Each structure stands twice: as C-alpha cells, then as structure tokens.
Amino acid sequence: MKPLIFYITFLLVIFAIVPSHVMGSEYSYSFVHLSDIQNLQYKPIAFEKTFSEIESLKSQYNISAIFITGDLTDEYNGTSGSSEPYQGAQFARYVTAISLTTIPVYEIAGDHDVMTVGNYAAWDRYIPSGSRKHNYSFVFNDFIVYAFGWQLDTDTSLLIPSTKTDMIHVLAGNITKVPLILIHPYFTYETPFAGDRFPIAYDLLDSLPRNAIIMSGHAHNPLQIGYMRQTVYNNLTFIEDLTNPQDWGYFSVGRLYTIRSDGSHITEITVSDLYLYPNFVIYKAIPYNLDLTYNVVPPVTGFSANVTSGTAPLVVATVNVESITISIDSTSAGSGSKVVIPVIVSGASNLGAMDLMVTYDPSILKFSGAEVGSLSTNGMIESNGDSPGVIKIGFVDSRGVTGDGTLMTLTFNVVGKKGATSKITPQVTGVKNANLVDIQTTITRGGVFTVGEGGKSPLSIVTVAGALCCAFMLVIYQSKRMLRKIEK
C-alpha cells in the first residue's frame, strides 16, 4: 500500500509543480479579448465581475494578458462637447475594476475615450502607463503586439502614416513572431455583420507582411455581439475578431484565446466565446490555424442571435466541444449512518489526471475516505480531508478514462440532525488527459445532502437480533409442548 501512495503522491507533485512545457515538447497559454465595455460604467457590479471572473480562470487557462480594443469609457463618442472631469470619474471606475485581476491589461483608445484623434490628455492622466499606450508594441510570447490608438477621423480615413510606418518597422524587426494587431475600427456597421471592412482595415491588411490576428471593436448592431472568421487576403491568412456588446445593455462578453506552442512556432489556436456577466459561461471552442492559406474555414459568427433586443442566449447551437462535466447528485441518509456519494464525470475522453476540491458542511458530515469509481479500470486516488469541510483529491489513470459514469466515491459519516442540509460542491483545479495535455473546459455541478430518518446503530441491530432469537426459542418451546400433549 505504501509504494502505491508514494507513487500517487509523486505524480500529483509532478503535475502541480512542473510546467507542461517541461514535461512535454509543447506548452499552452491564453489571453482574453474585450472591447467596447463603456456600458459597464453604469453597472458597477458588471464591471467588477468582468475582471474578477477572468481572474478566476487565470490558473486553469494560464491567462497571460487581457487586451481591450477601445471604449473603456462612455464620454466623448467622437465629439468635443463632453467634460473631462466626468470622464475622469469613468476612467477611475475602470482602473478600480481592473485592480480585481493580477493579469496584465493592455488597452487602446476608442472614439469614446478621446476627444479627437491624437488627443490623449485625459487618457495619459488616468490610464496606467497611459502615455506609453497610444500607438505601441511589445513582444508577447509567440506574438509581436502592435496596438493602434484611435485613428478614424471619418469612415473613409486610412491609418495615420507615421503609425503605419512604425508598425511595419516593428514587424520587420521581429520576423519570428506572429503579428497580433489591436485596432478599434475595422469592420463596418452592417446588420448583421457580413465581413465588410472600413478603408482603414484594407490599409492595415495591405501593410501586413505575414499571417496575423487582428482584434477590433467599434462596429455594433442589435443582432450580434461580435463577428469572427479566418480568411485569406493577399495570399496571407488572417484571423479577424470583432467584439462589441454595446447594443446589448449591461452584457459583458469577450473571447478566450488558447495558444499551444512548441517554443519555435504556434501549433494550435483555439478561441472560445466568453460570457462574463450576467452569466458566466465559456462556450463554443473553435480551432484556427494561421499556417493555412487554402481550404480556409468558413466565417464563424460568434455571439450571433436571432433576436433584435433583449438577452443574448447562452446556448445558440449544439456544438461538439471537448468538455468534462463533474457533478455530485443530491442525496440523503439517516443520522448516525454512513453514506457513499458518487462523483460523476460526463464527457470524459482519455482523462488522465484531475485535481479536485470538494467542500461540505462539517457539522452535517464527517469525511471518511475516497475510492476510485467503476468508470476507471486503472485509476489511483489520494485524498486529504484534514481540514474540516474541505477535501483535496488527486486522481490519476495512466490509461485514460473515457465515457460517462462514477469517477470516484466519497464516504461520509452523517453527524447532523434530521432535516439538516449540506451543500456538497466540487471544484476542479486542474485536468489533464493521459498525454499530460491540459483539458481546458471543465463544468462542475454540486448537490445537496439532507439528513433523513435516523439509521440503525450497532446497539439497535443487536437488540433486534436478540429479539428475533428470543422469538425463535419461544416458537421451539411452544412446539415441544404441543408435541408432548399429542403424545399423551
């Protein structure tokens, strides 16, 4: 038994402390794209939830940056009639919201943020490092980021020549990096969005020397919260991403990019829709490949909805996405009894390792132990319930688990009184497949345990057994008396 526990502990330590790019040839990281978040100025809880929810995903997805492509405030809207003091309060509200995440945030200005093109007086005063965030660039992992400030005087404007020249120079100096372009205006205001671009977008595309990702905002309509596609232009492949929820009230949405790299080039790009408020959902993971120049995937109209107003649907289609659901069903048992509670997995595909934390009310239940469930034929498990109300569990299966069923069972002693209830809530803190590759999407659902009628204690069982024995002896005694009477 001791060698088995040692082996499981060793594996769990390896999973916890060794980065994926050390254990294998590839590693992954993520970043988030937001834009046109000005409506959140009027719904502080939505503003705060936006960044706290992204922060909650930081460890699971290795989120390394948040990119915001303009319109942090709702003041100027391309005009000069607004007052800077009021906008200062909005900038301050934004800075308070981003303080809820430890992830680096990179912004560009939109037409709601600056009075006129090139006027960064308020921006420089309030935005962290604002004076270095007008038209700027930096290396970000496999990417070279170029971020344009507000550029559009009219709908027919082109890139400001000096900024275009600067971008071309920066990209030429980082030829091993993929361009990641942040720009506020790009797509036009079609309803629904169909892919037409502003002249400034074509000026940008004509200036790009290689495949790139272009993230934008600005355009909006009441039918869609965004638009995304992979396409070819000038024999180059581009991922074009528009995100803008401003016609949808206090909705907060974005996109989650997950990048897989072998250290020399990007091997996979996956993009998911990210709903942050009022509901928190990661949805519709779509793979992209910047190496493609032929057989390009068709346009993907993310966040589309067949309505003209109201609430965006959380599910707009049935999509085959690799995801795992961990759930614990509601159940009940009597006080003084033992109860075995299954932890159910749905949608597992080659599941190799999982770190799980389960919380419960220690005044109702007392944790006894955890065992591998029937779905795993080669699994091992280690649990730690030393902290009342919290169980930390490590599960490994070198052959991988596939399918739906009981992944593990948790045994408790019921110590609460009849009618008492305890939530039993699972929280997945890490998942890998049998090849040690992160499984990115995990959904958890908890249950409620209710203390029912009291269970049979050992004393009551002895008492019942004794009564039955006495009854049996009495039957034998009466039978013998009847036999004697018959003989006489």
Backbone hydrogen bonds, N-H to C=O, Kabsch-Sander energy under -0.5 kcal/mol:
donor,donor_aa,acceptor,acceptor_aa,energy
5,I,1,M,-2.3
6,F,2,K,-2.5
7,Y,3,P,-2.4
8,I,4,L,-2.5
9,T,5,I,-2.6
10,F,6,F,-2.4
11,L,7,Y,-2.3
12,L,8,I,-2.6
13,V,9,T,-2.3
14,I,10,F,-2.3
15,F,11,L,-2.7
16,A,12,L,-1.9
17,I,13,V,-2.4
18,V,14,I,-2.1
22,V,19,P,-1.5
23,M,19,P,-1.7
24,G,20,S,-2.0
27,Y,261,S,-2.5
29,Y,259,I,-2.0
30,S,62,N,-2.2
31,F,257,Y,-1.9
32,V,65,A,-2.0
33,H,255,R,-2.5
34,L,32,V,-0.5
34,L,67,F,-2.8
36,D,70,G,-2.3
37,I,71,D,-1.2
38,Q,71,D,-0.6
40,L,37,I,-1.4
41,Q,38,Q,-1.7
42,Y,39,N,-1.8
43,K,40,L,-1.5
46,A,43,K,-1.2
47,F,43,K,-1.9
48,E,44,P,-2.7
49,K,45,I,-2.7
50,T,46,A,-2.0
51,F,47,F,-1.1
52,S,48,E,-2.3
53,E,49,K,-2.8
54,I,50,T,-1.3
55,E,51,F,-2.0
56,S,52,S,-1.6
57,L,53,E,-0.7
57,L,54,I,-1.1
58,K,55,E,-1.3
61,Y,57,L,-2.4
62,N,58,K,-1.0
63,I,58,K,-1.4
64,S,30,S,-3.1
65,A,30,S,-0.5
66,I,104,P,-2.2
67,F,32,V,-3.2
68,I,106,Y,-2.7
69,T,34,L,-2.3
69,T,67,F,-0.5
70,G,68,I,-1.0
70,G,108,I,-0.5
75,E,112,H,-1.1
76,Y,112,H,-1.7
78,G,111,D,-2.6
78,G,114,V,-0.5
79,T,76,Y,-1.7
87,Q,83,S,-1.6
88,G,84,E,-2.6
89,A,85,P,-1.4
90,Q,86,Y,-1.4
91,F,87,Q,-2.8
92,A,88,G,-2.3
93,R,89,A,-2.0
94,Y,90,Q,-2.1
95,V,91,F,-2.6
96,T,92,A,-2.1
97,A,93,R,-1.9
98,I,94,Y,-2.4
99,S,95,V,-0.9
100,L,97,A,-1.7
101,T,98,I,-1.5
106,Y,66,I,-3.0
108,I,68,I,-1.5
113,D,110,G,-1.5
114,V,110,G,-1.1
119,N,116,T,-2.4
120,Y,118,G,-1.0
124,D,120,Y,-3.1
125,R,121,A,-1.2
126,Y,122,A,-1.9
127,I,123,W,-2.5
130,G,127,I,-2.3
132,R,129,S,-1.7
133,K,130,G,-2.0
136,Y,147,A,-1.7
138,F,145,V,-1.6
140,F,143,F,-2.6
143,F,140,F,-2.8
144,I,178,V,-2.1
145,V,138,F,-3.0
145,V,143,F,-0.5
146,Y,180,L,-2.0
147,A,136,Y,-3.3
148,F,146,Y,-0.6
148,F,182,L,-2.9
153,D,151,Q,-0.8
157,S,154,T,-1.9
163,T,160,I,-0.8
164,K,160,I,-2.2
165,T,161,P,-2.5
166,D,162,S,-1.9
167,M,163,T,-2.5
168,I,164,K,-2.4
169,H,165,T,-2.1
170,V,166,D,-2.5
171,L,167,M,-2.7
172,A,168,I,-2.0
173,G,169,H,-1.3
174,N,171,L,-1.2
177,K,174,N,-1.7
178,V,142,D,-2.5
180,L,144,I,-2.2
181,I,179,P,-0.5
181,I,213,I,-3.1
182,L,146,Y,-2.5
183,I,181,I,-0.5
183,I,215,M,-2.3
186,Y,187,F,-0.7
188,T,196,D,-2.3
190,E,188,T,-1.0
198,F,186,Y,-3.1
201,A,198,F,-1.0
202,Y,198,F,-1.3
203,D,199,P,-2.1
204,L,200,I,-1.8
205,L,201,A,-2.8
206,D,202,Y,-2.5
207,S,203,D,-0.6
207,S,204,L,-1.2
208,L,204,L,-0.8
208,L,205,L,-0.9
212,A,237,T,-1.5
213,I,179,P,-2.3
214,I,239,I,-3.1
215,M,181,I,-3.0
216,S,241,D,-2.9
217,G,184,H,-2.3
219,A,217,G,-2.4
221,N,224,Q,-0.7
225,I,303,F,-1.5
227,Y,242,L,-2.2
228,M,300,V,-1.9
229,R,240,E,-2.0
231,T,238,F,-2.7
233,Y,236,L,-2.4
236,L,233,Y,-1.6
238,F,231,T,-3.0
239,I,212,A,-2.1
240,E,229,R,-2.8
240,E,238,F,-0.6
241,D,214,I,-2.8
241,D,239,I,-0.5
242,L,227,Y,-3.2
243,T,216,S,-1.7
244,N,225,I,-2.9
248,W,245,P,-2.4
249,G,246,Q,-0.5
251,F,248,W,-0.8
252,S,277,Y,-2.5
253,V,251,F,-0.5
254,G,274,L,-2.2
255,R,33,H,-1.9
256,L,272,S,-2.7
257,Y,31,F,-3.0
257,Y,255,R,-0.6
258,T,270,T,-3.1
259,I,29,Y,-3.4
259,I,257,Y,-0.5
260,R,268,E,-2.7
261,S,27,Y,-2.8
262,D,265,H,-1.8
267,T,260,R,-2.7
268,E,260,R,-1.6
269,I,288,Y,-1.4
270,T,258,T,-2.4
271,V,286,I,-2.6
272,S,256,L,-2.4
273,D,283,Y,-2.8
274,L,254,G,-2.6
275,Y,273,D,-0.6
275,Y,281,V,-3.0
276,L,252,S,-2.9
276,L,274,L,-0.5
277,Y,252,S,-1.5
281,V,275,Y,-1.7
281,V,279,N,-0.7
283,Y,273,D,-2.8
283,Y,281,V,-0.5
286,I,271,V,-2.7
288,Y,269,I,-3.3
292,L,289,N,-1.5
300,V,228,M,-2.0
301,T,299,P,-0.6
302,G,300,V,-1.4
304,S,301,T,-1.1
305,A,223,L,-1.3
307,V,305,A,-1.2
319,V,317,A,-0.7
321,V,319,V,-1.1
323,S,321,V,-0.6
324,I,441,T,-1.8
325,T,346,S,-2.4
326,I,324,I,-0.5
326,I,443,I,-2.8
327,S,325,T,-0.5
327,S,344,I,-2.6
328,I,445,R,-1.6
331,T,448,V,-1.4
333,A,450,T,-1.4
335,S,452,G,-0.7
336,G,414,V,-2.4
337,S,334,G,-1.8
339,V,412,F,-2.5
341,I,339,V,-0.6
341,I,410,L,-3.4
343,V,408,M,-3.1
344,I,327,S,-2.9
344,I,342,P,-0.6
345,V,405,G,-2.9
346,S,325,T,-2.2
348,A,403,G,-1.6
351,L,401,V,-2.9
352,G,432,K,-2.2
353,A,432,K,-2.2
354,M,395,F,-2.4
355,D,430,G,-2.7
356,L,354,M,-0.5
356,L,393,I,-2.8
357,M,427,Q,-2.5
358,V,391,I,-2.4
359,T,425,T,-2.3
360,Y,389,G,-1.9
364,I,361,D,-1.9
365,L,361,D,-2.2
366,K,413,N,-2.2
368,S,411,T,-3.2
369,G,411,T,-1.4
371,E,409,T,-2.2
373,G,407,L,-2.6
375,L,406,T,-2.3
376,S,373,G,-0.9
377,T,375,L,-0.5
380,M,396,V,-2.6
382,E,394,G,-2.3
384,N,392,K,-2.2
390,V,387,S,-2.3
391,I,358,V,-2.6
392,K,384,N,-2.5
393,I,356,L,-3.3
393,I,391,I,-0.5
394,G,382,E,-2.9
395,F,354,M,-2.6
396,V,380,M,-2.3
397,D,352,G,-2.8
398,S,378,N,-0.6
400,G,397,D,-1.2
401,V,351,L,-2.0
403,G,348,A,-2.6
405,G,345,V,-2.3
407,L,343,V,-2.4
407,L,405,G,-0.7
408,M,343,V,-1.2
409,T,371,E,-2.6
410,L,341,I,-2.6
411,T,369,G,-3.0
412,F,339,V,-2.6
413,N,366,K,-2.8
414,V,337,S,-3.0
415,V,364,I,-2.2
415,V,413,N,-0.7
416,G,364,I,-1.7
419,G,451,V,-3.0
420,A,417,K,-2.2
422,S,449,F,-2.3
424,I,447,G,-2.9
425,T,359,T,-2.1
425,T,423,K,-0.6
427,Q,357,M,-2.4
429,T,355,D,-2.4
430,G,355,D,-1.1
432,K,353,A,-2.4
433,N,437,V,-2.4
434,A,350,N,-2.1
436,L,433,N,-2.2
439,I,431,V,-1.9
440,Q,438,D,-0.6
442,T,440,Q,-0.6
443,I,324,I,-2.7
445,R,326,I,-2.6
447,G,424,I,-1.9
449,F,422,S,-3.2
450,T,331,T,-2.0
451,V,420,A,-2.7
452,G,333,A,-2.5
452,G,450,T,-0.6
455,G,335,S,-2.0
457,S,455,G,-0.5
461,I,457,S,-1.8
462,V,458,P,-2.0
463,T,459,L,-2.5
464,V,460,S,-2.4
465,A,461,I,-2.5
466,G,462,V,-2.7
467,A,463,T,-2.3
468,L,464,V,-2.4
469,C,465,A,-2.2
470,C,466,G,-2.5
471,A,467,A,-2.4
472,F,468,L,-2.3
473,M,469,C,-2.4
474,L,470,C,-2.4
475,V,471,A,-2.1
476,I,472,F,-2.0
477,Y,473,M,-2.6
478,Q,474,L,-2.6
479,S,475,V,-2.1
480,K,476,I,-2.1
481,R,477,Y,-1.8
482,M,478,Q,-2.0
483,L,479,S,-2.0
484,R,480,K,-2.0
485,K,481,R,-1.9
486,I,482,M,-2.0
487,E,483,L,-2.1
488,K,484,R,-2.1
